[in-house]
Amino acid sequence: MPNTVVQSILGRLPPGGLINGTTLVPLLDNSNIIFADTRRTQIDMRFAKIVRFAGGRRADVGVDVQNLLNANYGTVFESQYDYVAANGGTWLNPTTILGPRFVRLNLTFSF
């Protein structure tokens, strides 16, 4: 927020502030209380099989699928409100989203 606006509200400049500078005013706390009621679902699955061989040997074969439904909801949001831009600029836009779907193959031999 421009310090001229802060000065008109407070009647003085913020400590260490210059008249042509800006002051960061946090509008939300870091706990994202606004988004706490949003249901977020991520499904991870593992498919595995143990294959036994003669002599006590075995192989563990598996496939891990993370984020099976490829959900892409926001996990971190822009918290800085731009006083000059329309509608606060990029305020409340997601800055981080859930990681994409990926598959990992596993193969372990025990002998």
Secondary structure, 3 states (H helix, E strand, C coil): CEHHHHHHHHCCCCCCCCCCCECCCCCCCCCCHHHCCCCCCCCCEEEEEEEECHHHCEEEEEEEEECCCCCCCEEEECCCCCCCCHHHCCCCCEEEECCCCEEEEEEEEEC
